[in-house]
Structure formats: structure tokens, C-alpha cells
Amino acid sequence: MSDINKPSNPADDWKIWLVVNPSTWLMPILFAVLAIVLTVHITVLQLGWFTWG
């Protein structure tokens, strides 16, 4: 019934880099992560519960 080969992780983890080329996508991914981190930190600090003052 199932003719699709299931990945053997972590042995097949390298195959993601055949789709996601680091020379093209590494910096945009890191900038997106930075934007998410900054947004979450700014939002949490504006709540007033987790401030130092």
C-alpha cells in the first residue's frame, strides 16, 4: 500500500540542503529568525510583567 520510502533520520537529513540551498537562503532565514526574536522580545517587554522597573 505504501510505496513511498520513509526517510531514515538522521541519515537522510542532508537531503534538505538539496532543496534549501544555504548560499541562497541562509541569510534570509537568519534575518527572518532575528525579526521574529526581536518582535517577541519587544512584545513581551511592552507587557510590563517582565520588566526590570
C-alpha positions, 0 to 999 in steps of 0.5 A: 500500500505504501510505496513511498520510502520513509526517510531514515533520520538522521541519515537522510537529513542532508537531503534538505540542503538539496532543496534549501540551498544555504548560499541562497537562503541562509541569510534570509532565514537568519534575518527572518529568525532575528525579526521574529526574536526581536518582535517577541522580545519587544512584545513581551517587554511592552507587557510590563510583567517582565520588566526590570522597573 
